[in-house]
Amino acid sequence: MTTLYQNAHSPERVTVNAFQYLDVAFVVVGAGVALAAGAPAFGVIAGGAGWILQRLVQLTDRRFTRTLLDPVKQTAVHITDAFGRIWLLAGAIIVAGAAGARQDGLAAAVLIFAAYSVGFVVRLISGPPPEREDRTA
């Protein structure tokens, strides 16, 4: 019997991969709804752009770390990436609040918080990550 994570070419795997980007879809749809509801445009755009940019950085990091063979280097890259993405999101909130108004910073923070919450729930529902291949042999 093959599990969802053992067969990377199964239709179920495609569903899981699409499900992993639910937070990005939420940001796009949520930003549109927030703008239609009258939220500060600069803050919503800054928060959405910050979230999408940090997800792109995350994807780049994961592709890069797959090429590394040394587990210590992989861990170092992951830790650097995680802290860098946190600072990127904090910077988006600060820029929105400083370049715009306080309401812009709040709008950016609320959008980022909501996107993070959606992403967190997706990670919880997705279950354990797939088994890694042993590349030392």
Secondary structure as the mmCIF struct_conf table of DSSP 4:
data_model
#
loop_
_struct_conf.conf_type_id
_struct_conf.id
_struct_conf.beg_label_comp_id
_struct_conf.beg_label_asym_id
_struct_conf.beg_label_seq_id
_struct_conf.end_label_comp_id
_struct_conf.end_label_asym_id
_struct_conf.end_label_seq_id
TURN_TY1_P TURN_TY1_P1 LEU A 4 GLN A 6
TURN_TY1_P TURN_TY1_P2 ALA A 8 HIS A 9
BEND BEND1 SER A 10 SER A 10
HELX_RH_AL_P HELX_RH_AL_P1 PRO A 11 PHE A 19
TURN_TY1_P TURN_TY1_P3 GLN A 20 TYR A 21
HELX_RH_AL_P HELX_RH_AL_P2 LEU A 22 ALA A 36
TURN_TY1_P TURN_TY1_P4 ALA A 37 GLY A 38
HELX_RH_AL_P HELX_RH_AL_P3 ALA A 41 THR A 67
HELX_RH_AL_P HELX_RH_AL_P4 PRO A 71 ALA A 99
BEND BEND2 GLY A 100 GLY A 100
HELX_RH_AL_P HELX_RH_AL_P5 ARG A 102 SER A 126
BEND BEND3 PRO A 128 PRO A 128
HELX_LH_PP_P HELX_LH_PP_P1 PRO A 129 GLU A 133
#
